[in-house]
Each structure stands twice: as C-alpha cells, then as structure tokens.
Amino acid sequence: MSSKNYISVLFSFVFLSCQQDSNSLETLYSLPNKLKEVSGITYSSETNLLWTLEDSGNANVIYGLNFQNGEIEKTVTIKNSENIDWEDITKDKNGNLYIGDFGNNDNERKDLCIYKIDKNSLNSESAVPGYKVSFAYPEQKKFPPKKSAILYDVEGFFEFKNNFYLFTKNRSKGFDGTAFLYKIPNTPGFHQAVLMGKFITCDDYDHCAITSATISPNESTVALLMHDKILIFENFKDENFLNGTKTMLKLNHFSQKEAVCFNDNDHLFIADERTKSIGGNVYKTSIKKLKSKS
C-alpha cells in the first residue's frame, strides 16, 4: 500500500505512541533512507540476510540487509519482471525466494503473479526469475467488482509444502473484517487459485486489514500482520490453518506495518513504512511475550 493513500488517523491520536517502543516491540534499527516503502521481508539463514522489497512505483529490485544493523549488503535487480505492485517476499525450505506481484488495490488486475528467484542467483547484481507463477481468483467475476466486494487484494503470503498460501486484504466499502485464504501450486504457468476458506479479523479497517503473512520454520505457527496486531493460527493439521487455534495479539504500537517474517520459531521481525517522521524501522518481538501480555 502506498503511503500516499495511508489513513489520516496515523497523524492524529497515535502520533506520540509511535515515537517510542512499546513493551511488546523492540526497535532494532532504522531502514536505509532509500527504502521508504518496504512491503515485505523474509529472513534467509542461507545468506544470513533479511531480504526486502518495495511496492508499486519502485524498482524491480530486492535488497539483502544485514539483519543485525539494517545496512544494505546486496542489491539484486530482477530482470524480465516489472514491479507492478510487489507486496510480499517469502522463501521455501531450500532457500529460494519468491516475490508476490499481487497488489491489487482496485481489484482490476488480470496479471497477478509470483516470481521464483533461485538462491544461487542471489550473489549477483541481477537475476532472472527461475519461473513465473500466474494466477486468477475464480470467484471474481467483474474487474473491478462493486465497491462492497473489493475482496481480492493481497499483501501477504508464504510457501508451504510446494504451495503458496495467500491471505486477502479486504478493501470493501462497509469493511467487516472478512479475509480469504487462497492456495496456488508452486509450479510455473497459469493457475486458478483455490479458495481454502474465510475468516474474520475485526471490523475496523484501520486496525484489522492484513498487510503481511509468514509461517514459522517448524511450520507450526502462522502469523498475519496488521498495523497494531498479530493474528496467529496454531495447532492445525497439514494445510488446515484456519481450523487451528486463532489468537489475536496486540502490539500496543500503531504504525504502517507492512512486513513480517519469523527469525526462529518464536521471534518475529516486523518492518513499517516511513511516513514523514514516523516508522521506517525494523522491530523484533516474541510470540511468547505477546501472549503473556494479552
């Protein structure tokens, strides 16, 4: 989501709360000045880097950050691609990266896709995607749909057992917190996304729209990011995430948070966009700590 469209509430009642850490978040460092619209992060133990990207209007580039101090160590241009609206980045068990070009604010796009970036190409200044996964949502019949059914934007996904799982961002008029979970095979070509189910976050768009998603290294916990909350699913079997235990965890810190990933099975990295003097940081938190404060 572009900061130009960000809600005005950010500059009002939450301003002071964003100037300091809450008890739930530890600020690790500020992002480099050139990264103003970070939209996804993923930690790679193979490269020991925190890989990130920016969304629409920015270059078709991914950046490898030193995860301890935030300095840019790698800059990789992704050839044969266009950053229409890159909204998240994830990895598979082998360390390959995947770029989600599926930002779809107005639900008008018919060119949604995911790019695979082979781990062996990450030491170069440029890389050609290993392949491209294109897809569509069979439930969407109109482009755009009516304003009460703008349900097909996505800002968060992860790879699990050779499939991608996408969590939608509801932009409908009369927002009620409904989100969909879609499944797409991790194979090249065009696919119809499979609707796995739906769930409710809460009914306040400013606080309940999903902006990123991640799964723990041991594949036991799914975490969905919002501007001041984390929604987790646990105790699920196989890919039945929505049948697991659902827990909403408050961060007690409001900003334009757009990116989340696991560092280990308990700790999360979170990044927010810079809007004037607010945000532009990488934070760390613990699910155990968040649970203890809930």
N, C-alpha and C positions, 0 to 999 in steps of 0.2 A: 504494500500500500504506500503510495507517495505521501510524503509529509505535507504536501500542499493540500491534500484532502483531509488531513487529520482533524479530529474534532476539537472544537474550541475549548472544551472543558479542560484540556491539558494545561491551559494557561490560567485557569481560574483556581478552583478550590484545591487542586493538587500541587500547585507550584512549589510550596515550601516543602512538602513531603518528598519531593523528588530531588532535593538538594543534598540529602544525606541518606546514608544506608539505613534500612530498617533492620530489625533484629533477624529478619529472615534472609536477607541478601547481603553478600559481601562483594563490594566493588573490587574487581581485580585490577582493571586499568581502563583508560580511555582508548577508544578505537582511533587509528590514524585519521588525520583530518580529511584525507581523500575519501574515506569510507563513511559517507553521510547517510546512506540509505541501505544499510545491511538488512537483508531479508531472510538469511538462512545461515546456519553454522553446522559443522559436523567435525568431531574430533577424530583424527586418524592416528592410531598408535603406530602404524607402519612408518609414517613420516614424522610423527610427533608434532604435528601441526594442527591448528584449528583452521579448517578451510571455510571460507565465506564467499559471499557474492552479494551483488546489489540487484534491485528490481528494475522495472521499466524505466527507460530513458538513460540507462547506464551502459557501460561497455560489456561486451561478451567476454568477460574475464572472471576468473576465480583467483582468490588470494589465499596463500598459506601464511597464517600468523603464528608467530612464536606464542604458544598458549600460556606462557608464564609472564610475558611482558607486552604482548599485543603487537609487536613490531612485524612488519611485512617481510617475510623471508622468501616467499615465492609469488610470482605473478605469472599466471598461465592464461594466454589468450586461447579461447575455444573457437577454432576455425570451423567453417561450414555451419555456423549457427548464428542466430540473431537473438539478442536479449529483448524479446517482445515483452515479457514480464516474468523474469526469473524470481520465483518466490520461496524456494527452499532448496537445500542441498542435503544429501544423505549418502550413506555408503552401504556396501554389502559386507558379508563376513570375510571376503577376500581382500578388502581394502579398496575396491573400485569405487569411484564417486559417481553420483547421479545428480543432474541438475533438473529441477522441476520448472519447466516453462509453461505454467498453467494458471498464472494470474489472470483473472477473468472478471474484473470489477463489474462490467456491464452485461456479462453473460452473452456476449456477441461472438466470441471467438469460435472458429472451427478448425484451428491449427494447434490445438493443445498437444504438448509433447514432453518427453523426458529424454535427456541425453546421457548416455553412459560415457564416463571418462576413465579409461584404463589406468590403473595405479602406476603402471610402468611409464606412462607419459607425463607424470607429474614433476619430473626433474627437468623438463624442457620449458622453454619460454612460450611454446604454443603446443596445442594438442588438437587432434582431430577426433571427434566422438567415435567410440567403438561401434556404436549404433544408436539409432533413434527409435523411440517407442512413441507412436502417435495414438491418440485415443479420443473417444467421444462418450458422452453420457446418454444412453438410450432413452432415459426418462425426459430429457429436454427436447421439446418439440418445436419451440419457437426461439429465434435469435434476434433480439432479446425476448425473454418471456415477459409477462406482465409484471409490474413492479412488486406485486405481492408474492411473486415466485422467483425472485432472483437468488437462486439457491446453489449455483454452480461455479462459484469462485472457490479456489483452493490456494492456501498458503502453507499447508503442512502435509508432509508425507514421510514414509520410511520404507525400507526394503526388508522383507521378512520371508525367508524360505522361497526365494525366487519369484516373489510377487511384490508389487508396490501397493501400499495402503494409503489412500488419500482421504483427508478429513476436510469437509467443505466449510467455507466461511459464508454464512448466511448474510445477504445484503438486502433482504426483502423489506419493503415497507410494512410496518407492523411487526418488527422483529420479535420472535418468540423463543429464540434460542435453539431452534431446530438445526441439527447438523447431520450430514450424511457421511457414511463410511463407504468408500468405493475400493474395489480391488482390480488391479491391472497386472497381467503377467509380465515378468521381466524378460521379454523376448522382443526382438526387433519387429517392426511392421505396425500395422494398424489394428487396434482392438476396441471393442465395445466394453466400457468399464462395467463391472458387475456391482450392483448395489448390495452391500452386505447388511445394511441396517441403518437406523437413525436413532438419535438420542437428543436430549435437551441439555444445554449448558445452563443458562438462566436468561431472563427476559430483558436484560439491559445490554444493548449492543455495545456501548462504550466499555463495558466490563466483561462481556461474555462471548465475543467473536473470536474464533480460533485463528491464531496467526502463525503457528508452527507445531510440529509433531516430531516425536522421537521414541525409540524403543531401547530399553536397557541392553547392555552387552549380553546378559544372560537370558534375554528375551522374556523376562517375567513381568516387566512393567512398561506400560505405555504412558507417556506424558504429553499432554496437549497444553500449549501456552496460550494465555490471554494477557491483557495489559496489566492485570494485577492479580492473576490467579494461575494455578496449575491444576488441571484436571487429570487425575491418574486412573488407570484401569489396572487391576491386579487380579490374581487368582483365576485367570482364564485358561482355557484349554485350546491348544492349536491357534487358529486364527480367530477364535470367537472372543475377540477383545471386549465387545460390548456386553457380553454375558458375565464378565468379571465383576469384581468389586469396584465400584465407582466412588472416588473420593475427591472433593473439591478442596484445594489447599490455598489459602490466602497468602499472598506475598507481602502484603502491607506496604506496597510500593507501586505507585501508578506512573507509568511512562509508556511510550510507544514501543513496547516489547514485540519483536518480530522474529526472534530466532532462539531455538533451544536445542540442546543435544546433551546426551549423557557423557560424563567423563569416566565414570565407573558405574556400578550398579546402584549407587545411592546418590551421587553428586551430579548436579546439572550445571552446565554453562548456559547463560542467558545473555542475549545482546539486544539492545534497543537502538532505534534510530535517533540521530541527533536532530532536535527541533529547537532552533535558536540556542539557548544556553542549557537546555535540558537533554539528558540522555547521551547517546553516543558512547556507551560503556559496555564492557563485558563483566557480568556478575557470576558469582558461584553460590549455589545453595544446596542443601541436603534435604532429601525427601523425609528422612527420619526427623530432622529438625522441624520441617514444616508440619509434620504430623503431630509433633509434641506441642506445637503452639496452636493447633486447631481445636 
